[in-house]
Amino acid sequence: MKCALITGGSRGIGRAVCIKMAELGYHVLINYKGNEAAALETLEAVKAAGSTGELLQFNVGSAEEVSSVLGAWMEAHKEDQIEVLVNNAGVREDGLMFMMSEAQWNNVLNISLNGFYYVTKQVLSSMLMKRYGRIINMVSLSGIKGLAGQTNYSAAKAGVIGATKALAQEIAKRGVTVNAVAPGFIKTDMTAELNEKELAAQVPMNRFGTAEEVAEAVAFFASKGAGYITGEVLSINGGLYT
Ligand code: NAP
């Protein structure tokens, strides 16, 4: 069985990526943190797209949970290959730096950056052994240009961009590519409380993007045809930043 693991697959961009991977014929491993109802909806959508899938609940920011849940799954599925890993889970806890608590800083860094480390490390050896793999990291415009009020989030995403480039070079010879997708404003729960009208006016395309538009780019990096592309960061932001 060829599998695609999407962290934070229960909602938003992650859900759209799960559906896209299902359309490409992958058995979809839908990771989520706590929203089981949403994760089950994603699973239904994966089935409706003509494929199979299952839920894997773990906090990507917990080394222990990643190892006990994902590690156990891999141990029990030695014949099944995770070909595609999408490190998508992320949170934002915005605030001005002078008021930012240590917990706000650590939580955002832990989920995006440590989460990338824990999950990728768990899956990497098997990709290297099989000499094939596609790792796609969900970063952000915020990690490229920095956004006021998001020092924690910008730092976390910039960190993942650095890790993407370093790991890409480290494992290029083994047929495993590592790329990142950097969305601008995308309509999901994460952006639900933002002033869409005001912010969309700053976007050359004059609108927020959709999760499906981000999933298209992920599917490209996941494809066999993208085999000579590694260490890249692709912006999907309606022209907001070039
Ligand atoms: P979202 O709608 O808020 O969904 C977040 C997803 O991440 C949910 O599936 C959630 O699971 C999961 N999650 C959160 N913390 C987790 C943890 N510790 N362990 C495992 N899963 C966890 O977010 P989104 O807008 O789709 O964003 C997805 C990714 O794109 C994030 O990395 C985000 O930073 C990035 N991004 C988003 C935008 C945007 O405009 N939306 C722009 C740039 C980058 P539960 O359902 O269980 O809570």
Residues whose N, C-alpha, C, O or C-beta is under 5 A from the ligand:
A	BS01	NAP	G8 G9 S10 R11 G12 I13 G14 Y32 K33 G34 N35 A38 F58 N59 V60 G61 N88 A89 G90 V91 I111 M138 V139 S140 L141 P183 G184 F185 I186 T188 D189 M190 T191
